[in-house]
């Protein structure tokens, strides 16, 4: 269960952005519930990818147990940015 949520911030000064930008990420939740690793799944606009990674790295989860032992968990994340 997510215990800390950080919303990615729409990056400023991006002139070539579409009305909607989607960034897909693969991430690993460490045994302590923090985000251990985040990888961008191409294609992704660099500014939006950086903003998505920064937000996701701030997430925290309860630890996941497998046979009563903490274990890492892989997850896929899709972050959608919309112009407002």
C-alpha positions, 0 to 999 in steps of 0.5 A: 500500500502506498503510504506517501504520494508525490505528484509529478510537476508539469515541467515549465518551458517546454515549447514542443510539448503535446497537449498530453504527454505520457511517460511509462516507467519501470520501477522497483520498490525496495524492501524498506518501501522506498523506490530503489530503481526507476527506468524510463520506457522509451519513447519519452520526452526528456523533460517529462521523463525527468519530472515523472522520475522525480515524482515517483522517487518520492513515493513510499510503500508499506513493505511487501512480505513473501513468506514473512520476509521483506521482498522487492517488488517490480511495478510499472507506472504510467504518468500522464501530463496534461496542459491546463 
